[in-house]
Amino acid sequence: MTYRSYLFVPADSPKKMSKAGGGEADALILDLEDAVADDAKAEARVMLAEFLAEPIAPARFVRVNAMDTGLTEADVVATAALRPDGYVLPKCQGPDDIETLSRLIDKHNGPRETQIMAIATETVRAVRRLMREDWSHRRLSAITWGGEDLAADMGAYSNRTADGGYASAFVLVRDLTLFAALEAAVAPVDAVFTNFKDNEGLARETEAASAMGFTGKMAIHPAQVPIINTAFTPSQTQVDWANRVLEAFARAGIGVARLGNEMLDAPHRKRAEAILATVRRIGTVRH
């Protein structure tokens, strides 16, 4: 399952979790890591468990604490049996971390279908491993990236240039995330846009991500969600094109087809099927 918008919500705030549960986000990232102070994490797990016990419309992902904190298993113990849709693994250093989290989910009665989204670029070591290794895993459903922790690990003063775009090293990391996710056959999810007051900048960045092949984006404020959802909702023009492509293949009855003056082959068919699958899932198109 892929989602357009993933909204971060602090797990130590029942009020914010409840409000987000009735909002427009496709998925919530219920955060036990950065959003919760160290001395509040135990209480936050209790609040989160109470929230997970009640059904809501958005998918529910729990962001656990990183593997090197010694807190990850306690996060899983408190939540696995309550069947969250998945876990977000921050500062993921490689496929071995994904496997370790998967085993913790199994150990503590998590269903086999529980997913893992890996934040795979928050350290230089993780980026280098993303270049070299196939991160595929039976539980992996998405790979995303983050520029803030990576900048700190690099000793960079900023991850953006004066015009608001990403600096070259971070453009590379974003591209690597896309390629790694596609190789692993999982959803590529774009990083947060931290200036939640700049709706125009968010719209430009999200439209560019969608055009490049990302299927969703994380949000740090509820006001960002409608903009993200719009960018990742196929337009009527795209839906019409997808239908014409599949009709052309049906008429051709072979692996290639023709649509007007355009020759079509397997990548066109795959893209058309993906567009229509997204529309079926969300039940709407962008007009």
C-alpha angles and dihedrals in degrees: 000000000000126000132201100212132030113189120201112225125179110245092215093066115075089182094056093043091051093048092047091049089063095043135095101266116119090216138012125219103209101204124219093159125060096001093060125066116235094248092050100051097094092052091044090057089057092049091047093050090053090050093048090053090069122070119242134174102245121074113258123226122178117214104213126198116271120274095250093058097072089230102094098090093050088054091052093044090056096048116021098087090050089068106234111188090244152323130257111218112206124205089014106185097194148308091308090064090051090052092048092053091046090055090050090053090052092045093055099046100265114160118256090243093060107123134217126215111196122210092209107176109053094109133040090239092056092050091052091050090048087059095051109034141059106238096196116144134164091243099040111110102162144010120209136171141220130207101192101065091037091055089052092049090049094046090239118157092214140001093213136065127233092270092057098254124121119275114248097262091054093047086057092050092049090052092047090053090054093049094045092050093048091048089052091046093237134121117285107219123194124229126258122279100228100200098080091179094061103080094164092054091048092050093050093048094046095047089051091049092051092049091051094053107269111138100202147003136218121241131205097193132040091234089066094058100078091050091051094045091051093051093051096043111098114242123237087250090056092047092050090050092049092051091049091049094053091044089053091052091047090054093045095049091200138082095275131048142176129238110184105305093340124099113218130203139163099304091055091050092048092051092048092051091049092052093051092044090055091050092050091051098049096032097223145074132216112253 
